[in-house]
Amino acid sequence: MNKVILMGRLTRDPDIRHSQGENATVIARYTLAVDRRFKQDGADQTADFISMVSFGRQAEFIEKYVHKGTKLVISGRIQTGSYTNRDGQKVYTTDVVGEEVEFAESKSVAELPFA
């Protein structure tokens, strides 16, 4: 089983692209800052920055309603891949594919300066 559930805030506005061809689809790439559950000794709470991608309806939702700082709950799966860069080196990738995307707070809370 490959299942991931994350809650965090977008670190910047999502990168939206539209694929070409007969079955054109929307692709949203974004980074989610997810707070770690426990603090390290004497350190402030830290976060992990998770590379995310969503397709189709979820990507359209993200394009329309989501921006930097939006707090989301996302369930999905981990996906690995690889490609060869311009220098001929093989690059390995790991992304979480966001299959279900929901707001984690109301809009009024998200607009408060201390949220």
DSSP file (Angstrom, degrees, kcal/mol; ACC not computed):
  #  RESIDUE AA STRUCTURE BP1 BP2  ACC     N-H-->O    O-->H-N    N-H-->O    O-->H-N    TCO  KAPPA ALPHA  PHI   PSI    X-CA   Y-CA   Z-CA
    1    1 A M              0   0    0      0, 0.0     2,-0.5     0, 0.0     0, 0.0   0.000 360.0 360.0 360.0 138.0    0.0    0.0    0.0
    2    2 A N        +     0   0    0      2,-0.0     2,-0.4    75,-0.0     0, 0.0  -0.869 360.0 148.0-126.1  93.8    1.2    3.5   -0.9
    3    3 A K        -     0   0    0     -2,-0.5     2,-0.4    74,-0.1    74,-0.2  -0.996  19.6-178.0-136.3 131.8   -0.7    6.1    1.0
    4    4 A V  E     -A   76   0A   0     72,-2.4    72,-2.5    -2,-0.4     2,-0.4  -0.990   5.7-171.5-129.8 136.4    0.3    9.5    2.3
    5    5 A I  E     +A   75   0A   0     -2,-0.4     2,-0.3    70,-0.2    70,-0.2  -0.990  16.6 173.1-128.1 123.7   -1.7   12.0    4.3
    6    6 A L  E     -A   74   0A   0     68,-2.9    68,-2.9    -2,-0.4     2,-0.4  -0.939  20.1-164.9-130.9 149.1   -0.1   15.5    4.9
    7    7 A M  E     +A   73   0A   0     -2,-0.3    28,-0.3    66,-0.2     2,-0.3  -0.991  39.1 108.8-131.8 127.3   -1.2   18.8    6.4
    8    8 A G  E     -A   72   0A   0     64,-2.0    64,-2.9    -2,-0.4     2,-0.3  -0.968  57.9 -83.2-173.8-174.3    0.8   21.9    5.7
    9    9 A R  E     -AB  71  33A   0     24,-1.7    24,-3.3    -2,-0.3    62,-0.2  -0.853  40.2-107.7-113.8 145.7    1.0   25.3    4.0
   10   10 A L  E     - B   0  32A   0     60,-1.7    59,-2.2    57,-0.3    22,-0.2  -0.503  19.3-151.3 -68.5 135.9    2.1   26.1    0.5
   11   11 A T  S    S-     0   0    0     20,-2.0     2,-0.3    -2,-0.2    -1,-0.1   0.698  76.4  -6.5 -82.9 -20.5    5.5   27.8    0.4
   12   12 A R  S    S-     0   0    0     19,-0.4    19,-0.3    55,-0.1    -1,-0.2  -0.953  97.2 -62.9-160.0 170.9    4.8   29.7   -2.8
   13   13 A D        -     0   0    0     -2,-0.3    54,-0.1    55,-0.1    -2,-0.0  -0.332  66.6 -98.6 -60.6 144.3    2.0   30.0   -5.4
   14   14 A P        -     0   0    0      0, 0.0     2,-0.7     0, 0.0    16,-0.2  -0.291  26.8-121.8 -67.1 150.9    1.6   26.7   -7.4
   15   15 A D  E     -C   29   0A   0     14,-3.2    14,-2.7    -3,-0.1     2,-0.5  -0.853  33.5-162.4 -91.4 115.1    3.2   26.2  -10.8
   16   16 A I  E     +C   28   0A   0     -2,-0.7     2,-0.3    12,-0.2    12,-0.2  -0.861  13.7 172.3-107.4 131.9    0.4   25.5  -13.2
   17   17 A R  E     -C   27   0A   0     10,-2.7    10,-3.1    -2,-0.5     2,-0.5  -0.946  23.2-141.9-133.3 156.7    0.9   23.9  -16.6
   18   18 A H  E     -C   26   0A   0     -2,-0.3     8,-0.2     8,-0.2     6,-0.1  -0.980  21.0-134.7-120.7 122.3   -1.4   22.5  -19.2
   19   19 A S        -     0   0    0      6,-3.0     2,-0.2    -2,-0.5     5,-0.0  -0.308  20.7-125.9 -72.3 160.3   -0.4   19.4  -21.1
   20   20 A Q        +     0   0    0      4,-0.1     3,-0.2     3,-0.1     2,-0.2  -0.570  58.9  49.6-101.2 165.5   -0.8   19.3  -24.9
   21   21 A G  S >  S-     0   0    0     -2,-0.2     3,-0.9     1,-0.2    -2,-0.0  -0.485  99.7 -42.1 107.2-173.5   -2.6   16.7  -27.0
   22   22 A E  T 3  S+     0   0    0      1,-0.3     2,-0.6    -2,-0.2    -1,-0.2   0.908 134.7  41.0 -60.2 -47.2   -6.0   15.0  -27.2
   23   23 A N  T 3  S+     0   0    0     -3,-0.2    -1,-0.3     2,-0.0    -4,-0.1  -0.401  84.0 179.6-101.8  55.3   -6.3   14.4  -23.5
   24   24 A A    <   -     0   0    0     -3,-0.9     2,-0.3    -2,-0.6    -4,-0.1  -0.285   5.5-179.7 -59.1 138.8   -5.0   17.7  -22.3
   25   25 A T        -     0   0    0     -5,-0.1    -6,-3.0    31,-0.0     2,-0.4  -0.938  29.6-108.7-139.2 160.1   -4.9   18.0  -18.5
   26   26 A V  E     -C   18   0A   0     -2,-0.3    30,-1.6    -8,-0.2     2,-0.4  -0.739  28.8-163.3 -90.4 138.4   -3.9   20.5  -15.9
   27   27 A I  E     -CD  17  55A   0    -10,-3.1   -10,-2.7    -2,-0.4     2,-0.5  -0.991   2.3-167.2-124.9 125.5   -0.8   19.8  -13.9
   28   28 A A  E     -CD  16  54A   0     26,-2.8    26,-2.3    -2,-0.4     2,-0.4  -0.958   2.1-171.8-115.5 125.1   -0.1   21.7  -10.6
   29   29 A R  E     +CD  15  53A   0    -14,-2.7   -14,-3.2    -2,-0.5     2,-0.3  -0.954  20.8 147.9-114.1 135.8    3.4   21.5   -8.9
   30   30 A Y  E     - D   0  52A   0     22,-1.7    22,-3.0    -2,-0.4     2,-0.4  -0.970  40.8-118.6-158.8 165.7    3.8   23.0   -5.4
   31   31 A T  E     - D   0  51A   0     -2,-0.3   -20,-2.0   -19,-0.3     2,-0.5  -0.960  20.5-154.8-117.9 132.8    5.7   22.6   -2.2
   32   32 A L  E     -BD  10  50A   0     18,-2.5    18,-2.8    -2,-0.4     2,-0.7  -0.925   7.9-146.2-109.5 123.8    4.0   21.9    1.1
   33   33 A A  E     -BD   9  49A   0    -24,-3.3   -24,-1.7    -2,-0.5     2,-0.6  -0.815  20.9-170.6 -88.7 114.8    5.7   22.9    4.4
   34   34 A V  E     - D   0  48A   0     14,-3.1    14,-2.9    -2,-0.7   -26,-0.2  -0.931  18.7-130.0-113.1 116.4    4.7   20.2    6.9
   35   35 A D  E     - D   0  47A   0     -2,-0.6    12,-0.3   -28,-0.3     2,-0.2  -0.357  24.6-117.3 -63.1 139.7    5.6   20.9   10.6
   36   36 A R        -     0   0    0     10,-3.1    -1,-0.1     1,-0.1    10,-0.0  -0.504  19.7-126.1 -73.8 150.6    7.4   18.1   12.3
   37   37 A R  S    S+     0   0    0     -2,-0.2     2,-0.3     8,-0.1    -1,-0.1   0.859  88.2  38.3 -69.4 -36.6    5.4   16.6   15.2
   38   38 A F  S    S-     0   0    0      8,-0.0     8,-0.3    -3,-0.0     2,-0.2  -0.884  78.8-123.9-121.2 148.3    8.1   17.0   17.8
   39   39 A K        -     0   0    0     -2,-0.3     2,-0.1     6,-0.1     6,-0.1  -0.594  26.1-118.7 -84.6 148.4   10.7   19.7   18.5
   40   40 A Q    >   -     0   0    0      4,-0.4     3,-1.7    -2,-0.2     2,-0.2  -0.468  55.4 -70.3 -75.1 158.3   14.4   18.9   18.7
   41   41 A D  T 3  S-     0   0    0      1,-0.3    -1,-0.1    -2,-0.1     3,-0.1  -0.336 115.8 -13.0 -55.4 117.2   16.1   19.6   22.0
   42   42 A G  T 3  S+     0   0    0      1,-0.2    -1,-0.3    -2,-0.2     2,-0.3   0.440 111.9 115.0  73.1   0.5   16.2   23.4   22.4
   43   43 A A  S <  S-     0   0    0     -3,-1.7    -1,-0.2     1,-0.1     3,-0.1  -0.694  71.0-105.3-104.0 155.5   15.3   24.1   18.8
   44   44 A D        -     0   0    0     -2,-0.3    -4,-0.4     1,-0.1    -1,-0.1  -0.327  56.3 -78.8 -66.5 159.1   12.3   25.7   17.2
   45   45 A Q        -     0   0    0     -6,-0.1     2,-0.2     1,-0.1    -1,-0.1  -0.390  55.4-150.3 -60.2 135.0    9.8   23.5   15.6
   46   46 A T        -     0   0    0     -8,-0.3   -10,-3.1    -3,-0.1     2,-0.3  -0.614   4.5-144.5-107.1 167.8   11.1   22.5   12.2
   47   47 A A  E     -D   35   0A   0    -12,-0.3     2,-0.4    -2,-0.2   -12,-0.3  -0.919   8.6-133.5-130.2 154.5    9.3   21.6    8.9
   48   48 A D  E     -D   34   0A   0    -14,-2.9   -14,-3.1    -2,-0.3     2,-0.7  -0.878  19.5-139.5-102.6 143.2    9.8   19.3    6.0
   49   49 A F  E     -D   33   0A   0     -2,-0.4     2,-0.5   -16,-0.2   -16,-0.2  -0.901  21.5-162.9-109.5 107.7    9.3   20.7    2.6
   50   50 A I  E     -D   32   0A   0    -18,-2.8   -18,-2.5    -2,-0.7     2,-0.4  -0.784  15.6-132.7-101.3 126.3    7.5   18.1    0.4
   51   51 A S  E     -D   31   0A   0     -2,-0.5    45,-2.4    43,-0.3     2,-0.3  -0.643  33.8-172.4 -75.7 126.7    7.4   18.3   -3.4
   52   52 A M  E     -De  30  96A   0    -22,-3.0   -22,-1.7    -2,-0.4     2,-0.3  -0.857  16.8-174.5-123.2 153.7    3.8   17.8   -4.6
   53   53 A V  E     -De  29  97A   0     43,-2.1    45,-2.4    -2,-0.3     2,-0.3  -0.983   3.3-175.1-145.7 139.8    2.1   17.3   -7.9
   54   54 A S  E     -D   28   0A   0    -26,-2.3   -26,-2.8    -2,-0.3     2,-0.3  -0.964   7.3-158.5-132.9 152.2   -1.6   17.1   -8.7
   55   55 A F  E >>  -D   27   0A   0     43,-0.4     3,-1.1    -2,-0.3     4,-0.7  -0.851  49.1 -12.3-126.4 159.5   -3.4   16.4  -12.0
   56   56 A G  H 3> S+     0   0    0    -30,-1.6     4,-2.3    -2,-0.3     5,-0.2  -0.210 125.5   5.5  61.7-130.9   -6.8   17.0  -13.5
   57   57 A R  H 3> S+     0   0    0      1,-0.2     4,-2.3     2,-0.2    -1,-0.2   0.870 133.0  51.7 -59.4 -40.6   -9.6   18.1  -11.2
   58   58 A Q  H <> S+     0   0    0     -3,-1.1     4,-2.3     1,-0.2    -1,-0.2   0.911 110.7  48.7 -64.2 -40.6   -7.4   18.5   -8.2
   59   59 A A  H  X S+     0   0    0     -4,-0.7     4,-2.7   -33,-0.3    -2,-0.2   0.874 109.9  51.8 -66.2 -37.4   -5.0   20.6  -10.2
   60   60 A E  H  X S+     0   0    0     -4,-2.3     4,-2.0     2,-0.2    -2,-0.2   0.905 109.5  50.0 -64.7 -41.1   -7.8   22.8  -11.5
   61   61 A F  H  X S+     0   0    0     -4,-2.3     4,-2.7     2,-0.2     5,-0.4   0.930 112.5  47.3 -59.7 -46.6   -9.0   23.3   -7.9
   62   62 A I  H  X S+     0   0    0     -4,-2.3     4,-1.8     1,-0.2    -2,-0.2   0.912 110.6  51.9 -62.9 -43.7   -5.5   24.3   -6.8
   63   63 A E  H  < S+     0   0    0     -4,-2.7    -1,-0.2     1,-0.2    -2,-0.2   0.887 117.6  38.5 -59.4 -39.5   -5.1   26.7   -9.8
   64   64 A K  H  < S+     0   0    0     -4,-2.0    -2,-0.2    -5,-0.1    -1,-0.2   0.863 132.3  15.8 -82.2 -38.4   -8.4   28.4   -8.9
   65   65 A Y  H  < S+     0   0    0     -4,-2.7     2,-0.4    -5,-0.2    -3,-0.2   0.568 101.6  83.7-119.0 -11.4   -8.4   28.6   -5.1
   66   66 A V     <  +     0   0    0     -4,-1.8     2,-0.3    -5,-0.4     3,-0.0  -0.803  42.9 154.4-110.6 139.6   -4.9   27.9   -3.7
   67   67 A H    >   -     0   0    0     -2,-0.4     3,-2.3   -54,-0.1   -57,-0.3  -0.878  53.6 -46.8-146.6 177.3   -2.0   30.3   -3.2
   68   68 A K  T 3  S+     0   0    0     -2,-0.3   -57,-0.2     1,-0.3   -55,-0.1  -0.218 124.7  20.0 -50.8 132.4    1.1   30.8   -1.0
   69   69 A G  T 3  S+     0   0    0    -59,-2.2    -1,-0.3     1,-0.3     2,-0.2   0.240  84.5 141.5  91.7 -13.1    0.3   30.3    2.6
   70   70 A T    <   -     0   0    0     -3,-2.3   -60,-1.7   -61,-0.1     2,-0.6  -0.432  48.3-135.0 -65.6 132.3   -2.9   28.3    2.1
   71   71 A K  E     +A    9   0A   0    -62,-0.2    33,-2.7    -2,-0.2    34,-0.5  -0.806  32.4 177.1 -93.1 123.7   -3.2   25.4    4.6
   72   72 A L  E     -AF   8 103A   0    -64,-2.9   -64,-2.0    -2,-0.6     2,-0.5  -0.866  31.3-144.3-125.8 155.3   -4.3   22.1    3.0
   73   73 A V  E     -AF   7 102A   0     29,-2.7    29,-2.2    -2,-0.3     2,-0.4  -0.995  30.9-177.6-113.5 125.7   -4.9   18.5    3.9
   74   74 A I  E     -AF   6 101A   0    -68,-2.9   -68,-2.9    -2,-0.5     2,-0.4  -0.980  15.4-169.1-129.4 133.2   -3.8   16.3    1.1
   75   75 A S  E     +AF   5 100A   0     25,-2.2    25,-2.3    -2,-0.4    24,-1.8  -0.949  35.9 107.2-116.9 146.5   -3.9   12.5    0.7
   76   76 A G  E     -AF   4  98A   0    -72,-2.5   -72,-2.4    -2,-0.4     2,-0.3  -0.822  56.4 -75.6-176.6-145.4   -2.2   10.7   -2.1
   77   77 A R  E     - F   0  97A   0     20,-1.5    20,-3.3    -2,-0.2     2,-0.4  -0.965  34.0-106.2-144.9 157.1    0.8    8.5   -2.9
   78   78 A I  E     - F   0  96A   0     -2,-0.3     2,-0.4    18,-0.2    18,-0.2  -0.694  34.7-171.2 -85.4 137.4    4.6    8.7   -3.3
   79   79 A Q  E     - F   0  95A   0     16,-3.2    16,-2.7    -2,-0.4     2,-0.3  -0.997   4.3-163.4-132.3 130.6    5.9    8.5   -6.8
   80   80 A T  E     + F   0  94A   0     -2,-0.4     2,-0.3    14,-0.2    14,-0.2  -0.784  18.4 154.0-109.2 156.2    9.5    8.2   -7.9
   81   81 A G  E     - F   0  93A   0     12,-2.0    12,-2.9    -2,-0.3     2,-0.3  -0.941  23.0-144.0-161.9-178.9   11.0    8.8  -11.2
   82   82 A S  E     + F   0  92A   0     -2,-0.3     2,-0.3    10,-0.3    10,-0.2  -0.989  11.8 177.3-155.3 157.3   14.1    9.8  -13.1
   83   83 A Y  E     - F   0  91A   0      8,-2.0     8,-3.5    -2,-0.3     2,-0.5  -0.962  33.2-110.0-153.0 165.1   15.3   11.8  -16.1
   84   84 A T  E     - F   0  90A   0     -2,-0.3     6,-0.2     6,-0.2    -2,-0.0  -0.901  35.6-144.1-102.8 124.2   18.6   12.8  -17.8
   85   85 A N    >   -     0   0    0      4,-2.9     3,-2.0    -2,-0.5    -1,-0.0  -0.105  34.3 -88.1 -79.8-178.0   19.4   16.5  -17.4
   86   86 A R  T 3  S+     0   0    0      1,-0.3    -1,-0.1     2,-0.1    -2,-0.0   0.754 127.0  57.6 -63.3 -25.1   21.1   18.7  -20.0
   87   87 A D  T 3  S-     0   0    0      2,-0.1    -1,-0.3     1,-0.0     3,-0.1   0.391 119.6-108.6 -86.6   4.1   24.6   17.7  -18.6
   88   88 A G  S <  S+     0   0    0     -3,-2.0     2,-0.3     1,-0.3    -2,-0.1   0.580  75.3 135.9  81.8   9.4   23.8   14.0  -19.3
   89   89 A Q        -     0   0    0      1,-0.0    -4,-2.9     0, 0.0     2,-0.4  -0.712  58.1-119.3 -93.0 142.4   23.5   13.2  -15.6
   90   90 A K  E     - F   0  84A   0     -2,-0.3     2,-0.5    -6,-0.2    -6,-0.2  -0.674  28.4-161.7 -80.5 129.0   20.6   11.0  -14.3
   91   91 A V  E     - F   0  83A   0     -8,-3.5    -8,-2.0    -2,-0.4     2,-0.4  -0.949   4.2-150.3-115.4 129.2   18.4   12.8  -11.8
   92   92 A Y  E     - F   0  82A   0     -2,-0.5     2,-0.3   -10,-0.2   -10,-0.3  -0.813  14.2-163.5-100.9 139.8   16.1   10.9   -9.5
   93   93 A T  E     - F   0  81A   0    -12,-2.9   -12,-2.0    -2,-0.4     2,-0.4  -0.895  13.8-168.4-123.7 151.0   12.9   12.5   -8.2
   94   94 A T  E     + F   0  80A   0     -2,-0.3     2,-0.3   -14,-0.2   -43,-0.3  -0.968  18.9 165.9-136.7 122.3   10.4   11.8   -5.4
   95   95 A D  E     - F   0  79A   0    -16,-2.7   -16,-3.2    -2,-0.4     2,-0.6  -0.911  35.0-127.2-129.3 156.4    7.0   13.6   -5.4
   96   96 A V  E     -eF  52  78A   0    -45,-2.4   -43,-2.1    -2,-0.3     2,-0.8  -0.947  24.4-141.5-100.5 124.2    3.8   13.1   -3.5
   97   97 A V  E     -eF  53  77A   0    -20,-3.3   -20,-1.5    -2,-0.6     2,-0.8  -0.785  13.9-141.5 -86.3 112.6    0.9   12.9   -5.9
   98   98 A G  E     + F   0  76A   0    -45,-2.4   -43,-0.4    -2,-0.8   -22,-0.2  -0.657  31.6 165.4 -79.4 108.1   -2.0   14.8   -4.3
   99   99 A E  E     +     0   0A   0    -24,-1.8     2,-0.4    -2,-0.8   -23,-0.2   0.750  69.9  32.7 -96.0 -28.1   -5.1   12.8   -5.1
  100  100 A E  E    S- F   0  75A   0    -25,-2.3   -25,-2.2     2,-0.0     2,-0.4  -0.993  71.1-174.7-130.8 124.7   -7.5   14.4   -2.6
  101  101 A V  E     + F   0  74A   0     -2,-0.4     2,-0.3   -27,-0.2   -27,-0.2  -0.977   8.7 166.2-125.4 126.7   -7.0   18.1   -1.7
  102  102 A E  E     - F   0  73A   0    -29,-2.2   -29,-2.7    -2,-0.4     2,-0.2  -0.975  39.4-104.1-137.8 151.4   -9.0   19.9    1.0
  103  103 A F  E     - F   0  72A   0     -2,-0.3   -31,-0.3   -31,-0.2     3,-0.1  -0.498  21.2-158.3 -68.9 143.5   -8.7   23.2    2.9
  104  104 A A  S    S+     0   0    0    -33,-2.7     2,-0.3    -2,-0.2   -32,-0.2   0.448  74.2  22.3-102.5  -3.8   -7.5   22.8    6.4
  105  105 A E  S    S-     0   0    0    -34,-0.5    -1,-0.1     0, 0.0   -34,-0.1  -0.981  89.7 -89.8-155.1 161.5   -8.9   26.1    7.7
  106  106 A S     >  -     0   0    0     -2,-0.3     4,-2.0     1,-0.1     3,-0.3  -0.333  37.9-114.1 -72.7 158.9  -11.6   28.6    6.8
  107  107 A K  H  > S+     0   0    0      1,-0.2     4,-1.3     2,-0.2    -1,-0.1   0.876 115.3  57.0 -60.1 -39.4  -10.8   31.5    4.5
  108  108 A S  H  4 S+     0   0    0      1,-0.2     4,-0.4     2,-0.2    -1,-0.2   0.875 108.0  47.4 -63.4 -37.2  -11.4   34.0    7.2
  109  109 A V  H >4 S+     0   0    0     -3,-0.3     3,-1.2     1,-0.2    -1,-0.2   0.903 108.2  55.5 -68.3 -40.7   -8.7   32.4    9.4
  110  110 A A  H 3< S+     0   0    0     -4,-2.0    -1,-0.2     1,-0.3    -2,-0.2   0.765 104.1  54.9 -64.0 -25.4   -6.3   32.2    6.5
  111  111 A E  T 3< S+     0   0    0     -4,-1.3    -1,-0.3    -3,-0.2    -2,-0.2   0.572  81.7 106.9 -87.2  -9.0   -6.5   35.9    5.9
  112  112 A L  S X  S-     0   0    0     -3,-1.2     3,-1.3    -4,-0.4    -3,-0.0  -0.453  76.0-127.8 -69.5 143.5   -5.6   36.9    9.5
  113  113 A P  T 3  S+     0   0    0      0, 0.0    -1,-0.1     0, 0.0    -4,-0.0   0.736 106.6  48.2 -67.3 -21.9   -2.1   38.3    9.8
  114  114 A F  T 3         0   0    0      1,-0.2    -4,-0.1     0, 0.0    -2,-0.0   0.440 360.0 360.0 -97.5   0.6   -1.1   35.9   12.6
  115  115 A A    <         0   0    0     -3,-1.3    -1,-0.2    -6,-0.2    -3,-0.0   0.471 360.0 360.0 -72.9 360.0   -2.3   32.7   10.9
